Amino acid sequence: MAARPIEIGQDDIGESLFAVPGIHCAGCISKIENGLANSPGILSARVNMAAKRVAIRHDPTMTPPDLKARIVALGFEAEPLADPGVDLSAAENRTLVRALAVAGFSSMNIMLLSVSVWSGADGATREMFHWLSALIALPTVAYSGQPFFRSAWAALRHGRTNMDVPISIGILLTTIMSLYETATNGPHAWFDGAVMLMFFLLAGRCLDSMMRGRARAGVAALLKQTAPGALVLEADGQSRWTASTALRPGMKMLAAAGERLAADGRVVEGESGLDIAFLTGESAPVRVRRGDMVQAGALNVEAPLTIEVTAAGPDTIIADIARLMEEASQGKSRYVRLADRAARYYAPAVHSLAALSFAGWMIAGAGVHHSLLIAVAVLLITCPCALGLAVPAAQIVACGALMRRGVLVKDGSALERLAEVSEAVFDKTGTLTLGRPIPTNLSSLAAEDRAIILGLARASRHPLSIALRMALEAEGVAPVPLGQLREVAGEGMSGDLDGETVSLGRPRSLINLFGLATEYRRDGHSLLLHFTDELRPDASETLQSLRDMGLKTLIASGDRPEALEDIARQTGTTAIGALRPADKLALIERLKDQGERVLMVGDGLNDGPALAAGHASMAPASASDASQLTADAVFLGDRLAPVAVAVRAARRTVRVVKQNFTIAICYNVLAVPLAIAGKVTPLVAAVAMSLSSLVVITNALRLRRAAK
C-alpha cells in the first residue's frame, strides 16, 4: 500500500470509511490504494476486499463528498459508511449465485438443443432449434451477464479497462452473431458457447466471493465471544444491566458463575476460575483473585466476581485480536490464483487476435459476414473454457479426495498455497496435543479410593473432575455413594463417607508447578493426582514427514517455555513459548520477511491472527469456531497425519494444474492458426472447445488418489 506524507499532525488526522461495491480483484485494490494515497490531502488508504470497504486517513478539513469524488474519479462508485459492521457483500453473493444457477440451467438446455443440430438437423427443424436456443440464451445473457456488463461499463465510463471488458465483448459479439445467423436462416448459431463461457466465469467469481466471506465470518465469530452486556454496580449499591457498548472504564460489573465477561477489567472482589482458552489455548480454568486482570470473552466457571472495567468495546483485547485477524487476512484476500494471472493476459490477447482476424479478412475482400464468422470462430475456439477448468477441475477432485481422508478444504485456491509452504508452525495445546486432560497416576490408588474419587468427580463439572470421571468409568469403576456432597468455589468437591470427610480439590502446595493436578484428601492423608495433555498419536511422525518433504517445523505456543520442553524433545522440534496473539502474528510476519511461506496450524482464538497471516492455515475440528472459519482447511479426528497428507496432495494438485495449463495452451497453439486461416467453421470450433475441456477434466480425475 502506497502512502504519501502530508503536513498535518498525527492528532489531527481524519479517518473515513467508504463502501465500494465495485472492488473485485487485486487490480482494483492497487488502483484505489495507490490512486488515493497519491492524492493531495490523503495520508493513506486501506482496502478491505472481503467487506468491500475503503478506510481513508486524511486531512480533517476534507469532507465525505470530497473523498467520495476522489474515489469516483478512479472509476468506482462509493458511499460514506458510518457503521463498520455493515456487510455489503451478502447481496453481491446472492446475485452471483442466482446468475450462476441461471447460466448453468440454460447452458445444459442449450447444449441439448445443439446436439440435435450437430447430429444433422436441417431446414425447419434446425431453424426451430436455433430459435429455441435464442429464447433461452437472450434472457440468460441479459440476466447472468450483468456482473460483467456493469463492471465493464463502469470501467469504460471512467476511461479505464479491466478483465470484464474483453469478457463482455466476447459474450455480446457471439450472442449477436448467433442471433443474426438465426434470423437469416444461417446454418450455425453459437448460443451454447456464449452461455457456457459465462457459466464458467461466474463459477470462478462465486468461489472468490465465498473465500472472502469466510474471512468476515471468522472475525464475526470471534467478536461473538463477548457478552452483550453486564450488570453494573451503582454507587448506591443497586445494579442495572448495561449494554457492552455503554460500558466505560471505572464502572464495576458483576459476573455470575456461567457468564462471559463483557469488558476487560481488574478483579476487585471474589475469587474464581476463568476459562480463557480462546486467548491462551489452555484447557484448564485459570485462577483469578483480587487485583488480577481479566479479559472480555472469558467464561466465569466457578464463583461470582466484581470487576472494575478497564477497557470496553473496541479497546478490549478480543477486539484487538479481531482487528489483527482482519488486517492479516488482507494479504490473503489479494492473492491472485494461477488461472486469474494467466487469464489476465490471455483474454485480451484472444480478443485482439479475433479483431485482427476480422480486419485481415476484410482487407482481403472476404466481406463483413464472412469476416465476422471467422472472428467468431476464433473467439469460440480460443474460449478459455479449458483454461478456466484447469484450476477448478483439479481442485474439486483433490478436495474430494482429501475429504475422504478427513481433511475439509474450504477453498480450492488453498491447495496452491499449501503446495508452496516452506515452514510449518504449530500451536501446542489442542493442536499438537489433544487438548483433553488425562489422569496419569490413578493406577497407584486402591480400589476403594478410586471408587470414592469417582463419586466426588461425578458431582462436579470442573474439567479435571470430568477427566477423572471419564477415565474411571472407562475402567468400569463403580462409584461409592457419598452424602452431603458440596462444592466450594475455588476449593473443590467434598462429601461424607460413614462420618468421614473426603474431598477432591485444588492442591495446597506448588508441588506440581508446571502441570495440571488435583488433590485427593481422606482421613488426614492426601495424594496429588497428576494430569497430562497427551500428544496426538502420530504427532512426532507427522512432523518428521513434513521435514522429509523439505519443510521446516516450529512450535509456537502461549504456554510457559518449561511446559514445552517435553513436547519439543518428543517431536524433535524447536519450541517458542509465552507468546500472545500479537507475538504469534509478529513471528509469522518475521518468518515471511525471511522468505518463508508459512503453514500455520492452530486451534484457539489466540491463533486467529496467525492463521489469517499464514501463507496457508489448518485447524483441527476441535478448534474454536473463529479458528475453523479463518483456516483454509480443517482436519478431523485425533491424528495429525492429515496435515502432511494435505501438503502432499496439494503439491500433486499443482502439478496437475500445470499439466492442464499446458494442455490448454497447446490446444490453442494448434487450433488458433487454423481458425484464423478460415479452415475451422464455428461448429468445429465449438466441438474442439468442448473436447479440450474434456481432456482437462480427464487429466484432473487422476487426483482421486491424491490423498493416499
Secondary structure, DSSP 4 states (H G I P E B T S, - for coil): --B---SS-GGG-EEEEEE-TT--SHHHHHHHHHHHHTSTTEEEEEEETTTTEEEEEE-TT--HHHHHHHHHHTT---EE-S-TT---HHHHHHHHHHHHHHHHHHHHHHHHHHHHHHTT--HHHHHHHHHHHHHHHHHHHHHHTHHHHHHHHHHHHTT---THHHHHHHHHHHHHHHHHHHHTT-S---HHHHHHHHHHHHHHHHHHHHHHHHHHHHHHHHHTTS-SEEEEE-TTS-EEEEEGGG--TT-EEEE-TTPBPSSEEEEEE--EEEE-HHHH--SSPEEE-TT-EE-TT-EE-SS-EEEEEEE-GGGSHHHHHHHHHHHHHHHHHTPPPHHHHHHHHHHHHHHHHHHHHHHHHHHTT--HHHHHHHHHHHHHHT-THHHHHHHHHHHHHHHHHHHHTTEEES-THHHHHHHH--EEEE-IIIIIEEEEEEES-GGGS-HHHHHHHHHHHTT---HHHHHHHHHHHHTTPPPPP-EEEEEETTTEEEEEETTEEEEEE--SS-TTTTSEEEEEEETTEEEEEEEEEEEPTTHHHHHHHHHHTT-EEEEE-SS-HHHHHHHHHHHT-EEE-S--HHHHHHHHHHHHHTT--EEEE--SGGGHHHHHHSSEEEEETTS-HHHHHHSSEEE-SS-SHHHHHHHHHHHHHHHHHHHHHHHHHHHHHHHHHHHHTT-S-HHHHHHHHHHHHHHHHHHHGGGGGTT-
